[in-house]
Amino acid sequence: MTAGSEPRPLSEIASDNGLNMSDVAAFSGLDESTVFRLWDNAGWLDRVSGRSLQSLISSVPGIAEYSMAHSLVKRRDALIGRLDDAGLSVDRAALERSAVAPQHLLNALEAALCIVRGDSSQKVSSYLARFWGQEQDQALGELYTHENGLLLNPHRLVEASRDLAPRLNRKAYSFHSILALNILTHQVSKVAGTPDPDLSHDGPERRTAFMMRGVVMGALISSNDVELAERYRRELDRTPIYAALEEWSFPTYTRDGRISSDFTLPSSLLLRNTAQEVLREIESYNDAYVYYLVSTYIPLALRRDPTFGSRLAELVAALERRGAGQRDRRIREACNALVKRLKGMS
């Protein structure tokens, strides 16, 4: 995100390519008077029209790269300043090192600003809801983590998020508020833990059930509590709304399925992206989370897509590797039982 961070006049970029003002006008098709007005102005990007910029991008090497880098840095610096005013300090070095797309990171910083600034519940829920997805979730997670994260004081964001959650939960029913509450509680529970999740609501409403899923997933990641994974499995078996939301979550998170406000999926769905993500998680996540995958989610996924994104053989191999040498009998037996079932399907 640092490339092209210093403002450069159009003349300098053109000169790097051996072009003069007349050359740029001829190649871009712009009037020479238009090029002249932009030529020596370091702030020319803020003055050029969209159509003229397209002409320059298509005719002068380096304009496209400079335009993107300049836009990213300009937004980054503005956000860092506003976050600092709100009490959040951004680690610029961590921001540069991150493998996440810079646009997603800047969107996440904007979300953090909305949270700590105490923006209206409607505004925050509408913005946060758009982080339901792998890349967006990863960007947001880099703000909350205490290890090599983007913030020097993430506890401030965690505290503000905890304060915000009850306000989102009181908000009148809306799809955005349901997604936002899940996303928020998931991020907080991943890094700060959570009181013992109460899964035993009598006939939980959709918002409560989806929020609880976010809490449970975060708690599994942070605590490695196999008993919690087992309790979640049992509750899902007896509570249809948990099962429906569980089945909906992965395919929409990975964009195999369209995010739908009624939380439904098409009857026929190839879980290609979901399979890739689950295989990654089997290899890299802790035992409790893997037990959740094996005992709860993967059986649901196989009902929707018996081919598991055409990657059944890889799933068997991953489960055999993870199950081998497991000291926890429940995890070992769950892996072995699922492997046996999968081999019977092939």
Steps between C-alpha positions, in 0.01 A plus 500: 500500500807723505575505128436841355421646840660835416292719266654511153417742220385356170814636334721282722313179421503582128871583512573157652367360172682747276180688417449873479178699524432479128554122503254453785238712326544310174493153653211570739289697255463785751529865406848631566344777709350234729835326539667836562268576794595169661863481397696649792231469767583243770130489586389432144317179595253703704432728202485261205159379380416132495495480120833682466656273762385193307666640188824562688497155661459333162782696337769582758677217687504547876186714524278209605741385770554852630130575502421192709791547741423868547132428570585230754756711683274804507217301657739318734654818636160661551372194686809472719459863600132459587566176687774669700255775594257228614765330717613217271863479391577326170822304454609624158766230466242226563271663247775480239587138585147366483422256221136611495394725212556861610148598399358246748735627771390859447137395510573324830664813639188692401290246690720540807452875481122460489513274806727707725337825395163369612321555171129421479402134527346511154816637339730256680284195432465592133877536463603200710257267324711533186787319672325164465757333277845344520718792395294758688498285814876456483550875469277568798673228699835674453362799688385301803795268546761576765773316307654688207174683438438831331422687822745582775214513752237248380351478851341838434316356199400188695354711780310720256368190322376354827318825571349500152369141496201560734391795286504285187309228683226746596463628147176412322531187289706552186725280292792740540470506878499118512818475293670788682431354844640163395813658352560721802452232765711254300797737484478585870466140615799396288738732680342568838315180577141501612289385791376144459271522195136429585382285213183380664259780409148371466418552135768766438419765243716521191707794626575335834590169336727660242669717762559189710659325204746788468579482870548122490729511196714769660508316833604175333789678331613677817438228761541166317206372705390165357209480743362826360519353149309194622235714669456699181458177302234372738314831492512507122353149488198605703450859381414542130589870488859428607529235228356730233735786588798268524435360155456852357810651656794333326374517138409867528820585689707343220270634225393158375147622564337840483448686827124492546296684759276196552805280581420244231721321250419355158416130505795423272830659595862408425704584809828564320621798705359354820693178448823693450446698820401195707807308380717793605336515841539125560874543453547820699232543770500360852351166608170636631430683176589193294263295716227754419575463128500121510201449727283792395571691182644246255203259539267793424711600201488148358120509507508812284788388275591129519811568286632756751601732221642201306767460769392193696836326460683802642256517788563135587877553492479813716282325759728197512801724560325700769349198671825306513655516844213700652507457876141614545284194439198701387693677227674183388176304481316783324773523234508123452121475474481777241786350299321164497181667382681695227677192370163329478372786284781482245 
